[in-house]
Each structure stands twice: as C-alpha cells, then as structure tokens.
Amino acid sequence: MRGTMKTLEFHRDEKKDRITVACADGEVSVYSHCAYCRHCRGIHVGKRMVPTPQIQAGADLRRGTAGDDTLMNAAMMFNTLVRDGSAIACDDDANHGFQRRY
C-alpha cells in the first residue's frame, strides 16, 4: 500500500538545461531518474498534480494493449509536464531512493 506523498521541488539550472530534485539518493536529474522511478507518482503543474504518464503506459503494456511507441509518447509527455511543472510527487516515504519502474 502506498503511503503519503512528498513533494520534491524542482531545482532548475537554465544554463545547463537541467532540472533536479533532492532525492534519497542525493540531487538527481528529473529526466533521467524520476521519469524511470517507480516512486514518481506525478508532476505538480500549477495547482494540480498530474499523474505520471508512464504509469498508464506501463499498465497498457502489461495488458498487451500498447506497443513501444506508447512508452515513447509517455516519456515525451512527462518531459512536457516537467517543463511546465514545479515539483515531483514522490511516494518514497521510506527513503529507499531510485527504484526502476520497468
């Protein structure tokens, strides 16, 4: 069962075109870590929390109702949400750090 979610605020480095968050593993890239971590539950965009597109894509793949392009589309949507967002919703209450989603 999932516990409460914590909010990991984005740290933007415009010069390097990089967005990071303070994870249990230290400061990590949202694009290369959070996007592929099973603890990432969504992105805060404005006043809303938008569920991570990879969650639905993974469920569709397990059911056999989607192809590889579904994962690619989910990754592109994730990147768009991050660009417009301010934080990650993370359910890693036990501070285990990164755990591969796939």
C-alpha positions as CSV (number, residue, x, y, z in Angstrom):
1,M,0.0,0.0,0.0
2,R,1.3,3.5,-0.9
3,G,1.7,6.0,1.9
4,T,1.5,9.7,1.7
5,M,3.4,11.5,-1.0
6,K,6.1,14.0,-0.5
7,T,6.7,16.9,-2.8
8,L,10.2,17.3,-4.4
9,E,10.6,20.9,-5.6
10,F,12.5,21.4,-8.9
11,H,15.9,23.0,-8.9
12,R,16.3,24.5,-12.4
13,D,19.7,25.2,-13.9
14,E,18.9,27.1,-17.1
15,K,22.5,27.3,-18.2
16,K,22.8,23.5,-18.3
17,D,19.2,23.0,-19.3
18,R,18.9,20.6,-16.3
19,I,16.2,20.1,-13.7
20,T,17.0,18.2,-10.5
21,V,15.3,17.2,-7.2
22,A,16.6,16.3,-3.8
23,C,16.1,12.5,-3.7
24,A,17.1,10.0,-1.1
25,D,20.0,9.2,-3.5
26,G,21.1,12.9,-3.5
27,E,20.5,15.5,-6.1
28,V,19.2,13.7,-9.2
29,S,18.0,14.6,-12.7
30,V,14.3,14.6,-13.1
31,Y,14.6,13.5,-16.7
32,S,17.0,10.5,-16.1
33,H,15.9,9.4,-12.7
34,C,12.3,10.4,-11.8
35,A,11.0,9.5,-15.2
36,Y,12.0,5.9,-14.7
37,C,11.5,5.5,-10.9
38,R,8.5,3.6,-9.5
39,H,8.2,6.2,-6.7
40,C,7.3,9.0,-9.1
41,R,3.5,9.4,-9.0
42,G,3.0,12.7,-10.7
43,I,4.1,16.2,-11.6
44,H,2.8,19.4,-9.9
45,V,1.7,21.7,-12.7
46,G,0.2,24.9,-11.4
47,K,-2.3,23.9,-8.6
48,R,-2.8,20.4,-10.0
49,M,-0.9,17.1,-9.6
50,V,-0.9,15.4,-13.0
51,P,-0.3,11.6,-12.8
52,T,2.9,10.3,-14.4
53,P,2.1,9.2,-17.9
54,Q,4.5,6.2,-17.5
55,I,2.1,4.7,-15.0
56,Q,-0.7,4.3,-17.6
57,A,1.7,3.3,-20.3
58,G,3.2,0.5,-18.2
59,A,-0.3,-0.8,-17.3
60,D,-1.2,-0.8,-21.1
61,L,2.0,-2.7,-21.9
62,R,1.3,-5.4,-19.2
63,R,-2.2,-5.9,-20.6
64,G,-0.8,-6.1,-24.1
65,T,-2.8,-3.2,-25.4
66,A,0.1,-1.0,-26.3
67,G,3.4,-1.0,-28.2
68,D,6.8,0.5,-27.7
69,D,5.6,3.8,-29.1
70,T,3.3,4.1,-26.0
71,L,6.4,4.3,-23.8
72,M,8.0,6.9,-26.1
73,N,4.8,9.0,-26.1
74,A,4.6,8.8,-22.3
75,A,8.3,9.9,-22.0
76,M,7.6,12.9,-24.2
77,M,4.5,13.9,-22.2
78,F,6.5,13.5,-19.0
79,N,9.1,15.9,-20.4
80,T,6.4,18.4,-21.3
81,L,4.8,18.2,-17.9
82,V,8.2,18.7,-16.2
83,R,8.9,21.8,-18.4
84,D,5.6,23.3,-17.2
85,G,5.8,22.0,-13.7
86,S,7.3,22.9,-10.4
87,A,7.7,19.6,-8.4
88,I,7.5,15.8,-8.4
89,A,5.0,13.9,-6.3
90,C,7.1,11.0,-4.8
91,D,5.8,8.2,-2.7
92,D,9.2,7.1,-1.3
93,D,8.3,7.7,2.3
94,A,10.9,5.1,3.5
95,N,13.7,7.0,1.6
96,H,14.9,4.0,-0.4
97,G,15.8,6.2,-3.4
98,F,15.6,5.2,-7.0
99,Q,13.8,2.0,-8.0
100,R,13.5,1.1,-11.6
101,R,9.9,1.3,-13.0
102,Y,10.4,-1.1,-15.8
